[in-house]
Amino acid sequence: MKLDEKDFIVELRGNRNCLIEGITGLAEYGENAVAARARGAVIRINGKGLRMYMMAEDRLGICGEISLVQLEQNDDK
Protein backbone atom coordinates (compact mmCIF):
# COMPACT_ATOMS: atom_id res chain seq x y z
CA MET A 1 0.00 0.00 0.00
CA LYS A 2 1.38 3.41 -0.96
CA LEU A 3 0.87 5.97 1.80
CA ASP A 4 -0.10 9.55 1.13
CA GLU A 5 2.76 11.84 2.16
CA LYS A 6 0.74 12.98 5.21
CA ASP A 7 -0.31 9.50 6.42
CA PHE A 8 1.16 7.02 8.84
CA ILE A 9 -0.03 3.62 10.08
CA VAL A 10 0.44 2.06 13.52
CA GLU A 11 -0.20 -1.69 13.69
CA LEU A 12 -0.24 -3.57 17.00
CA ARG A 13 -0.05 -7.33 17.27
CA GLY A 14 -1.03 -8.04 20.84
CA ASN A 15 1.16 -6.26 23.36
CA ARG A 16 4.45 -7.65 21.99
CA ASN A 17 4.84 -6.20 18.50
CA CYS A 18 4.31 -2.78 16.91
CA LEU A 19 4.93 -1.80 13.30
CA ILE A 20 4.84 1.86 12.29
CA GLU A 21 4.82 2.92 8.64
CA GLY A 22 5.31 6.50 7.53
CA ILE A 23 8.00 7.55 10.01
CA THR A 24 10.50 10.30 9.26
CA GLY A 25 12.97 9.50 12.07
CA LEU A 26 13.50 8.57 15.72
CA ALA A 27 13.00 11.06 18.56
CA GLU A 28 13.92 8.65 21.38
CA TYR A 29 15.16 5.09 21.67
CA GLY A 30 15.61 3.08 24.86
CA GLU A 31 14.63 -0.14 26.59
CA ASN A 32 11.57 1.46 28.21
CA ALA A 33 10.55 4.07 25.63
CA VAL A 34 10.71 4.56 21.87
CA ALA A 35 9.44 7.65 20.07
CA ALA A 36 9.22 7.93 16.29
CA ARG A 37 8.59 11.09 14.33
CA ALA A 38 5.80 10.70 11.81
CA ARG A 39 4.21 13.20 9.52
CA GLY A 40 2.79 15.85 11.87
CA ALA A 41 3.06 13.68 14.99
CA VAL A 42 5.28 11.79 17.40
CA ILE A 43 4.31 8.19 18.18
CA ARG A 44 5.54 7.18 21.62
CA ILE A 45 5.72 3.56 22.78
CA ASN A 46 6.34 2.75 26.45
CA GLY A 47 7.00 -0.67 27.93
CA LYS A 48 9.72 -3.04 29.11
CA GLY A 49 12.51 -4.68 27.16
CA LEU A 50 11.69 -2.75 24.00
CA ARG A 51 13.96 -3.24 21.01
CA MET A 52 13.95 -2.39 17.36
CA TYR A 53 13.67 -5.45 15.13
CA MET A 54 13.38 -3.54 11.87
CA MET A 55 14.02 -0.09 10.45
CA ALA A 56 13.83 0.34 6.70
CA GLU A 57 12.81 3.26 4.49
CA ASP A 58 9.87 4.72 6.43
CA ARG A 59 9.12 1.68 8.64
CA LEU A 60 9.96 0.87 12.24
CA GLY A 61 9.31 -2.43 14.02
CA ILE A 62 9.41 -2.57 17.83
CA CYS A 63 9.02 -5.66 20.00
CA GLY A 64 8.97 -6.22 23.74
CA GLU A 65 6.34 -5.79 26.42
CA ILE A 66 4.31 -2.81 25.16
CA SER A 67 2.19 -1.06 27.79
CA LEU A 68 1.30 2.25 26.08
CA VAL A 69 1.13 3.68 22.57
CA GLN A 70 0.60 7.43 22.54
CA LEU A 71 0.10 9.88 19.68
CA GLU A 72 1.35 13.44 20.15
CA GLN A 73 0.27 15.87 17.43
CA ASN A 74 2.73 18.56 16.40
CA ASP A 75 3.07 21.14 13.66
CA ASP A 76 6.32 19.73 12.24
CA LYS A 77 5.61 18.12 8.89
VENRA-V761352 format. One record per backbone hydrogen bond with DSSP energy under -1.0 kcal/mol. NH is the residue of the N-H (numbers start at 0). CO is the residue of the C=O. Records with the same first field share a line. If there is no record, write none. Layout:
# VENRA-V761352
NH = CO / CO
This chain:
# VENRA-V761352
6 = 3
8 = 20
10 = 18
12 = 16
15 = 12
17 = 61
18 = 10
19 = 59
20 = 8
21 = 57
22 = 57
23 = 36
24 = 36
26 = 34
27 = 34
29 = 32
33 = 44
34 = 27
35 = 42
36 = 24
37 = 40
40 = 37
41 = 71
42 = 35
43 = 69
44 = 33
45 = 67
46 = 31
47 = 64
49 = 30
50 = 62
52 = 60
53 = 60
55 = 58
58 = 55
59 = 19
60 = 53
61 = 17
62 = 50
63 = 15
64 = 47
65 = 14 / 63
66 = 45
67 = 45
69 = 43
71 = 41
73 = 39
